[in-house]
Structures are given as structure tokens and as C-alpha cells.
Amino acid sequence: MGVLDVVEIGHPVLRETARELSLEELASPRWQGFIDDLIETMRARDGAGLAANQVGEPVRICVIEVRAPNPRYPYKPAIPLRVLVNAHWEPVGDEVFENFEGCLSVPNLRGLVQRQLRARVRYLDRHGAPHDEVVAGLCAGTHQHELDHLNGILFVDRVSDPHSLTTLAGYERFHKAEFEARIRELVARVGS
């Protein structure tokens, strides 16, 4: 199939809680091909991640990858490709950080979202092997953003201050320099 259409805010599938896949479903050519298409779509749109319901499939699959430099998120450190199936996360500790987030399903908008600095993520990879790992910093924020999608939550639902909502042009003009300086400090401290 190749590059898929990304649905935008207002589409009901973005508000659905995605269902888990059985191991038999995951192994099928249909879902393995879908995972390939999801990866291709994320890369074609310069996303840092993409959840299945963002392309109209309410199943618990998302992909995450940051190839540095990413033109949409030049401040994000590289994250190797990972496919997360039936994933869930929980906070590790109480420390949080604020991140200016955007989303392929909410075009041309950014806003400050508070995210856990560290998160424990449990998931299956595309071959059904279980993983249990702790991610930190922007990597943790990216995981939380994508897993929110699978629970029907968009970043605009988590914006900590509605006054921070801005167009991409407004972000570039008024917020980018200060935000990226703060994020560089975070990356230096936690490594991702």
C-alpha cells in the first residue's frame, strides 16, 4: 500500500480506545504489511511517531523513530525505529518537563504539554517479543504522546496552558529559541 492518509482532529477514530491485537493477528501478512506502511507514512511525513488510529485503524500499534535531523523536530535526539504493539506505560518517579508538542493529526499547531520525565513502557515488538524498558526525556515524551493516541487522547487535551497554543509560524517566531535552549539543557541532563 505505501504511504497512508493521516486523519485529522475531528475524525472520530482519533477519540477511540484502540483494541489489542492477538499474536496470531500480529503475525498475519495484513498487520505486518500495515506496520510497514505505518513506518513509511511516518517517515514520509517527517513524524517522530505515528499511531495506527491516526491512519484510521483503531488497533494498539504505533511506531516511533527520530532520524536526526528531523525538519519538524530538529531539537529531538535520534530515536532508533521501534514498533510498539499492545503498549502501555506508567510513570517512573514524579519529575515532569514541558514540551512544545505538535502532531500530524493536528496540523500547524503546537502547544506546551507536561510529560513525565521517565516512563516505563511495556510492549510487544512486531514479532511478538515482549519488551519492558524505561525511557527518559524527549524519548519518554514521544512514547507518551503516541500511546495517548491509542487511548483516544490528543496532545491538545493535555496542553498545560491554553495560551501556549500557537501556529507553527508563531512557534518559530516567538517560542522556538527559548524552548530549544531549555530542551538542550534537558537532553544534556538526561541523555535523550
C-alpha positions as CSV (number, residue, x, y, z in Angstrom):
1,M,0.0,0.0,0.0
2,G,2.7,2.5,0.9
3,V,2.1,5.9,2.3
4,L,-1.3,6.1,4.1
5,D,-3.6,9.1,4.6
6,V,-3.3,10.6,8.1
7,V,-6.7,11.6,9.6
8,E,-7.0,14.9,11.3
9,I,-8.6,16.2,14.5
10,G,-12.4,15.9,14.4
11,H,-12.3,12.4,12.9
12,P,-14.0,10.0,15.4
13,V,-11.3,7.3,15.2
14,L,-8.8,9.6,16.9
15,R,-11.1,9.5,20.0
16,E,-11.4,5.7,20.1
17,T,-9.5,3.5,22.5
18,A,-7.6,1.1,20.3
19,R,-8.0,-2.6,20.7
20,E,-5.2,-5.0,21.4
21,L,-4.1,-7.5,18.7
22,S,-3.7,-11.2,19.3
23,L,-0.3,-12.8,18.5
24,E,-2.0,-14.6,15.6
25,E,-3.3,-11.3,14.2
26,L,0.1,-9.6,14.6
27,A,1.8,-12.4,12.7
28,S,-0.6,-12.1,9.7
29,P,0.5,-10.6,6.4
30,R,-2.3,-8.0,6.8
31,W,-0.8,-6.5,10.0
32,Q,2.8,-6.9,9.1
33,G,2.2,-5.1,5.9
34,F,0.3,-2.4,7.8
35,I,3.3,-1.9,10.1
36,D,5.5,-1.4,7.0
37,D,3.0,1.2,5.7
38,L,2.8,2.9,9.1
39,I,6.6,3.3,9.1
40,E,6.7,4.5,5.6
41,T,3.9,7.1,6.3
42,M,5.7,8.3,9.5
43,R,8.9,8.8,7.5
44,A,7.2,10.4,4.5
45,R,5.5,13.0,6.8
46,D,8.7,13.6,8.9
47,G,6.9,12.5,12.1
48,A,8.6,11.4,15.3
49,G,6.0,8.7,15.7
50,L,2.6,7.6,14.3
51,A,-0.2,5.6,15.9
52,A,-2.5,3.2,14.0
53,N,-5.6,5.2,14.7
54,Q,-4.0,8.2,13.0
55,V,-4.4,6.3,9.8
56,G,-7.9,5.1,10.6
57,E,-7.1,1.7,12.3
58,P,-8.1,1.6,16.0
59,V,-5.6,-1.1,17.0
60,R,-2.8,-0.8,19.6
61,I,0.1,-0.3,17.2
62,C,2.4,2.7,17.0
63,V,5.8,3.4,15.5
64,I,8.5,5.8,16.8
65,E,11.6,7.0,15.1
66,V,13.6,10.2,15.0
67,R,16.2,10.4,12.3
68,A,18.4,13.4,13.2
69,P,17.9,16.0,11.9
70,N,14.1,15.8,11.7
71,P,12.9,19.0,10.0
72,R,9.7,19.1,12.1
73,Y,11.6,18.5,15.4
74,P,15.2,19.5,14.9
75,Y,15.9,19.6,18.6
76,K,15.0,15.9,19.2
77,P,17.8,13.5,19.6
78,A,17.8,10.4,17.4
79,I,15.5,7.6,18.4
80,P,16.0,4.2,16.6
81,L,13.0,2.8,14.9
82,R,10.7,0.8,17.3
83,V,7.4,-0.8,16.7
84,L,5.2,-1.0,19.8
85,V,2.2,-3.4,19.8
86,N,-0.3,-3.6,22.7
87,A,1.9,-1.0,24.6
88,H,1.1,0.6,27.9
89,W,3.2,3.0,30.0
90,E,3.5,4.1,33.6
91,P,5.4,7.0,35.2
92,V,8.8,6.4,36.9
93,G,9.2,9.0,39.6
94,D,7.5,12.3,39.9
95,E,9.7,14.5,37.7
96,V,8.0,16.2,34.7
97,F,9.0,18.5,31.9
98,E,7.2,20.7,29.5
99,N,7.4,20.0,25.8
100,F,6.1,22.1,22.9
101,E,4.3,19.3,21.0
102,G,2.8,19.1,17.6
103,C,1.0,16.2,15.8
104,L,0.4,15.1,12.2
105,S,-3.3,14.8,13.1
106,V,-3.4,18.3,14.4
107,P,-1.7,20.2,11.6
108,N,0.0,23.6,12.0
109,L,-0.5,23.7,15.8
110,R,1.9,23.5,18.7
111,G,1.3,23.7,22.5
112,L,3.1,23.1,25.8
113,V,2.3,19.7,27.3
114,Q,3.6,18.4,30.6
115,R,5.1,14.9,30.3
116,Q,6.7,12.5,32.8
117,L,10.5,12.8,32.6
118,R,10.8,9.0,32.8
119,A,8.3,6.3,31.8
120,R,8.3,2.5,31.9
121,V,7.0,1.1,28.6
122,R,5.8,-2.4,28.2
123,Y,5.0,-3.6,24.7
124,L,5.4,-6.4,22.1
125,D,7.6,-5.8,19.0
126,R,6.4,-6.6,15.6
127,H,7.4,-10.2,16.0
128,G,5.5,-10.6,19.3
129,A,8.6,-10.5,21.6
130,P,7.9,-8.7,24.9
131,H,9.8,-5.6,26.0
132,D,9.9,-3.8,29.3
133,E,12.1,-0.7,29.3
134,V,12.4,2.7,30.9
135,V,12.7,5.7,28.6
136,A,13.6,9.3,29.5
137,G,13.4,12.9,28.4
138,L,12.1,13.6,24.9
139,C,12.1,9.9,24.1
140,A,9.7,9.4,27.1
141,G,7.6,12.3,25.9
142,T,7.4,10.9,22.4
143,H,6.3,7.5,23.8
144,Q,3.6,9.1,26.0
145,H,2.3,11.2,23.0
146,E,2.0,8.1,20.8
147,L,0.4,5.9,23.5
148,D,-2.0,8.7,24.3
149,H,-3.3,8.4,20.7
150,L,-4.0,4.7,21.3
151,N,-6.2,5.8,24.2
152,G,-8.1,8.4,22.2
153,I,-6.2,11.4,23.6
154,L,-4.7,14.2,21.5
155,F,-1.9,16.5,22.7
156,V,-4.4,19.4,22.7
157,D,-6.2,17.6,25.5
158,R,-3.1,17.8,27.7
159,V,-2.0,21.3,26.9
160,S,-0.9,22.8,30.3
161,D,-1.7,26.4,29.4
162,P,-4.2,27.1,26.5
163,H,-2.3,30.4,26.0
164,S,0.7,28.4,24.8
165,L,-1.3,27.1,21.7
166,T,0.3,28.6,18.6
167,T,0.6,28.0,14.9
168,L,3.9,26.6,13.6
169,A,4.8,30.1,12.4
170,G,4.0,31.6,15.8
171,Y,6.1,28.9,17.5
172,E,9.1,29.6,15.2
173,R,8.8,33.3,15.7
174,F,8.0,33.6,19.4
175,H,8.9,30.4,21.2
176,K,11.5,28.3,19.4
177,A,14.7,29.9,20.6
178,E,13.8,29.8,24.3
179,F,12.2,26.4,24.1
180,E,15.1,24.7,22.2
181,A,17.7,26.2,24.7
182,R,15.7,24.7,27.6
183,I,15.4,21.4,25.8
184,R,19.2,21.3,25.1
185,E,19.7,21.5,28.8
186,L,17.2,18.7,29.4
187,V,18.9,16.5,26.8
188,A,22.3,17.2,28.4
189,R,21.0,16.2,31.8
190,V,19.0,13.0,30.9
191,G,20.6,12.0,27.6
192,S,17.6,11.8,25.4
